[in-house]
Amino acid sequence: MHENKSRTVLPALTSLRFFAALSIVLLHAERYFGVPKYFFRDLGAIQAVSFFFVLSGFIMIHCYPALPDAASRRRFWRARWARIWPAHVLTFVIVIGVVSPAIIFRVPVSGFERLAQAIANLGLFQAWIPLSRYTMSYNAVSWSISVEMAFYLLFPFLIAGWGRNWWKWLLLAAAAVTAVMLASELGGIPSPSANPEGFNRGALFHQSPIVRMFEFLIGMTAGMFFARRQKTMRYSTLWEIAALVLFGANVTFCMQARPWVAAHLGDGTSAWIYHSGSCFSAAILISIFASSTGWLSRALSVRPLYILGEASFMLYMIHNMYFMAFDHSDHPLGRLPLPLQFPVYLVGVVSASWFLWRFYEIPVKKWLIGEKLQPAATPKSFPITAVAPMAKAPQKPTRTAPLNIEAPPARAATIPSASREASEAADTL
């Protein structure tokens, strides 16, 4: 099977992407607008990145259940590059124009290294170099799409035989994480505060594709089981609430248990828990909301939230520029009354992200992949029966063989090929 051109609409997941992006906005707003330093970080906002990586694996296997030949693999790589590079290069240019070089580079570097950082950044392989002055160069948040690019490059090879080999890939990724943990302990890898611009635990556990690959594979595994059980599994509002509570409890545990984990299991394990420890509950949450009939998934499926979810990648890419351009002690919105500062910032950055998504990101993407320029296909509404239809109760219990991962989904709304990005886009940060 080639790309799944008539794929199930999962609007609740697209809307969840907006709230995950909003968590990152709150994380970076610390020390601005009266928000104390580490306030949202300690609440677990940093785990939103792990949610994105899990969601990415889930959506990729949902949209591309098989890439059987060289032509389909080339189309996949071209589509993924066209999805993320336009926003990346735009923000790269804006950062150079509005941010002081002292903030961009943070430490004095030679002209040659500045050029090397720019090449790595534009090529989206800066996170593959485990030095913070590379991973966090220029628009610092772009490290995560550099990690995503590594996932995209490997995905066609992962999906080949995934139904048989998924557990082997998971074990290999878990072994890689364990090896990095051991290296962190035995090799004495410094903390980010001890070596902020060089090789440190942050560059490994937060920004390295080698470590973050495990979360992507967890998402792929969840997506595989979702495809197999999509016909029969439907979840109610209680399941949605339970999934949210589980995820919230998992995030809280990761934040609160970190000191104990560091004392008993080492700094490496603590760093992984801090950045990625919620990946399992994130996979459960995504799977339930993907096939739920409950009121929460219905609320998330309304058109305004769906559009915010569609534009959330641009929100993620542009939101940090304000914080890079202005110091927290002297920024333009700081002149407003404190209760107005963050709302004004949020309305402004969300509006800008929607405008750039609608009039820059979509047209440039279509041009890069050779599609005709036409209005963005955002559904005007998602009828509840189309979003999450309730399966009819069978007349008697039956036992059926597990569905093949490539089996087409049944009784679900579909997106016409002209608007394929509406489902596919939900994976990207």
N, C-alpha and C positions, 0 to 999 in steps of 0.2 A: 504494500500500500504506500502511496505517495503522501504528500502533505494532505492533511484532513481539511479539504477546502470547504466542507459543509459541517462546521463544528458546532458543538453545543454552546449556547450563550451562557456565560457564567458572570452575570452582572454584579452579583454580590461580592465576588472576589475583586473585580475591578474597583468597586467602591471601597472595599477594605484597604486597597492599596493607597487611597487618599489618606486614610487615617494613619497608616503606617508612615507615610511621608510627613504627615503633620507631626508625628512623634519625633522625627528627625529635626524638623523645624524647631520644635520646642527644646530639643537637646542643644541645638546650636544657639538658641536665644538666651542661654544662661549668661548672667551678668548684665544683660540688657533688659530694659523695660521693668526693672525692679525684681527680676528673677534671680535668686541666689545661685552662686556657683555650685555645680553638681546637683542641683535640686532635681531636675528631670532625669539626669543620669542615674542618680540613686533610686529613682522610681522605676528604672528599667527601660527608659526610652531607647537606650543603645541596642536593645534586643530587636528593635524594628528592622535592623539590617539583616539579622538572621531570618526574620519572617520573610523578607524580600527574596533571599536566596532560596528558601524552601519553596516559596510561591513560584519562583522562576523555574525550578525543576518540574513542578507540578504542571504548569502551563505549557512548558516545552513538550512534554510527553503527551499532553492533551491535544496540542495543535499539530505535532509532528510524530505520530505513532510509528512511522517508519520512513527512512530515507534510503531506499534500496540501491540507488545508482549514483554515479558521479554527478549527473545533471541535477538531481534533486538535492544533493549535498551542496552544490555550488549555489543553487537558488536559496537554500537555507542560509548559508553564510552571507550572501549578498543582502537578503532581507534583514538579517540581524544587524549587520553593519549599518544598513540604511536606517534602522530603527534608532540606534543610539549615537551614531557619529555626528549627525547634524547639530543636535543640542550640545554635544560635547565641544565641537569646534567653535560654535557661537559663544559659549561661555568662556572658552579659552581666550578668545579675542577680547571679550568684554573685560575679563580679569586683567589682561595686560593694559587695557586702556584706563581702568578706573582704580586699580589697586597699586599701592606703592610697591616698588621692587623689594624694599626691605621686608614687606609682609609676604610677598610671593616666595622669596628665597630664604628669608629668616636668618640665614648665616651667610657670610661672604663666600662666594664661590667664583671660580674662574669663568671666563667667557666660554671656554670649551665645555665646562660642566653645565652651564646654563643651556647651551645648545643641546647637550645630551639629554637634559631634563625635558626640554621642549619636544625633542624627537620621540622620547619615550612616552610623553603625555599625549601627543597627537596620534601616536601609533597605538595608544591604549594598552601599553604593556608596562606602565610605570609601577603597578602593584606587583609585577613579577620580579622586581628588583627590591630585595628586602632591606632597603635603606629609607628611612622616613623622609629624607630630603628629596627623594624621588617619588615615593608613594603619595606624599602630601603636597606635591608641587602644583603650582598654578591653581586651578579651581580644585581645592583639596578634596571635595566630595567625589570627584571623578575616579578616585581609587576604586570605588565599588563597581563601576562599569568596566574598569580594567579587569577586575576579577570575573565579572560576567562574560567578558570577551573570551577569557580562558575557558569558561564553561561552554560557550558557543562553539569554540574551535573543537572541543572534545566531544560534543553531544552526538554528532553523526556516528562516531565510533562507539559511543556508549549505547545508543539505541539499537544498534545491530545485535540481535540476540538478547536484548534486555530482559525479556520474559523468562529466559533460562539462567541468565548470569547476573541478575541484579544483586543477589546476596554476595557474590564474589567481589563485585565492585564496591559494595558497602564495606565489606571486611577490609579490602585494600585501602579504602579511604580512612577507615577507623584506625588501621595500622599506621598510616601516615600521620594522623593526628597524635597518636600515642608516641610515635618516634620523635615528633617535634616537642611534645611534653617532656620526654626524657632528655632530649638535647638541651632544653631550656634549663633543666635542673642540673644535669651533669656538666654542661658547658658554661654555666653561669651567665646566661644571656641577660643583659641589663634590662631594667624597666625603661619605659619611654621617658620618664623624668630624669633618669640617670644618663641617658644617651639620646636626647630628643631628636637629633637629626641623622643619626646613624642606624646601625643594626640594633634592634631592640625587640622586646616581646610584642609590642604593639604592631610592628611591621610583620610579625609572624602570625600571631593569633587573631589580629583584627583585620589585616589587609592582605594576607597571603592566599593565593588560589589553592595552594597545597592543603591548607587547613580548612578553608571555607568550602572546598569541594564536597565534603561530607554532607553539609546542609543541602546542597543542590541535589545530591543523590537521594537524600531522605525525601525531598520533594518529588523526584522522579518515581520513587517507590510508592509514595502515596498516590501519585497520579496513575500508576499502573493498576493498583487495587481499586481506585475509583472507576477506571474504565471497565474493569471486570465485573464490578457490582453495581454499576450505574442503573441498570434496569430495575433492580429489586430494592435498592437501599434508598429510603427516604426518611428524613429526620424532621422532628417536630421542634417547636420553640424550646421545649425543655432540653433537648439535645443541644441546641444552639447556646442556651444559657450555660449548660454544663461545660461545653467546649470553651466558652469565654472565661468561666471561672477557673477551669483547669489551666488555661494559658496564663491568666493573671497570677494564679498561685505559683506556677512554674517560674514566671519572671521574678516574682517577689522572692522566691527561694534562691534563685541565682544571685540576686543582689545581696540578700541577707546572709547567705551561707558562705560568701566569698572569703571572709577572713578565716573562718574555720577550715575551709578547703585549703587555703594557702598554708595554714599552720600544719595540717596533717597530710596533705597530698601534694603540696608543692605549688610554687607560683605559676608554673605552666598550666597545671590543671585548673587553678583558680582563674587564670586568664581566659581559658577556653569556656569555662562556666559563665564568666562575666559577659563574653561576647556572643556565645553560641548555645548556651545551655537550654534555651527554650525551643530548640528546633523540633523536638519530637511532638510537643504539644501544639506547636505551630502547624505541623503536618496534619494533626487531628482536626484542628480548627478549620483549616482550609478544606479538608475533605468533607466535613460536615456542612459547611456553608455552600460548598459546590453542589450539593445534592439535597438541600433542605427545602422543606415546605413551610417552615416556621415564619412567625411574624417578623423576626429580626432580618432574615434574608429578604423578605418582601420589602421591608423598609429600606434596605440597602440597595434594592433594585430600582428605586425611583430615578428618573432621568437626571435631575440635578447632581445627585451623588455620583451617578455613573460618569457624567461628563467631568466632574472633579477628579475621579479616578483616572480617566483617560489623560487628563492634563497633569497628573501628579508627577510624572517623570520630569517634565519641565520645571515643576515646582521644586523638586529635589535638586535639580541642577542649578537653579538661579538663587535659591533662598539664602545661601551663605554669603553671597557677594556683598550684601549690606554689612554683614559682620566683619568681612575682610576689609572693606573700604573704610569703615569708621570704628574708632575705638569705643569701647563700652562706656568710657567716662565722658565722651564728647561726641554725640551723634545727633543728626538733625531731629529725629523724633523725640529725643530726650528733652526738647524744649516744650513738648506738649504735656498736659496734665498726665500724671502716671497712669490712671485708669484707661486713657485713650491710646497710649503708645503702642501696645501690642495689637489691639484691634485694628488700628490704622495700618500698621506694618503688615498684618496678616491679609487684610483686604487688598492692599496694594500688591503684595507678592503673589497672591492667588489670582488676582485679575491679570497681572503681567504674565503669569504662567499660562493662563487660558489663552490669552492673545497670541503668545508665541507658539503655543501648541497648534492653535487653529490656523494661523496665517504664516507660520514658518515651518514648524516641525512636519506637519502633514504634507504640505506641498513639496518640500525638499525630499522627504522620504519617497513620495510617489515618483518624483523625477529621477531619483537615484535607482529605483528598481524598474523604471520604464513604464509605470502606469500612467494613464491619462489623468490630468489634473481635473478634479471634480470636487464638489462639496464633500466634506467629511461625512461619513456614514455613521451618525450616532442615532440609534433608534429613538423615536419620539416617546415611546413607552415600552414597558415590558409587561405584557399581561401576565398576571400571576399564574395562570394555567400554562403559560408558555415558559416561564422562568423555572418553575419547579413543580411539574405536574405530579400529583399523587398517584402512585401506582395502584391499580385496582387489586383488591384482595383476590387471591386465587381461590378457586372452588375447593381445592383440596391441596394439602401439602405435596410438593413435588421436589425431587432432587435433580439438580441440573449440574452439568459439568461447568467448571469455571470458564468465564468468557475469555476468549483470546484478547490480548491487549489491543489488537488491531480491529476488533469488531466495532462496527459503527454504532453510536449510541442510539437508543430508541426513545420515542415519546419525548423529544426535547426540541426546543426552539433552535433554529439554525441561522447562521449568518451567511448571506449570499457571498459568493467569491469576491464581489466588488468591494466588500467591506470586511475583508479578512482580518485587518488589523484590530478590529473592535474586540475580539477575544484574545488574539495573540499578544497585544500590547500589555496585557495585565501582568506580564512577568517582570518588566523592566523597572528598575529603581527610578 
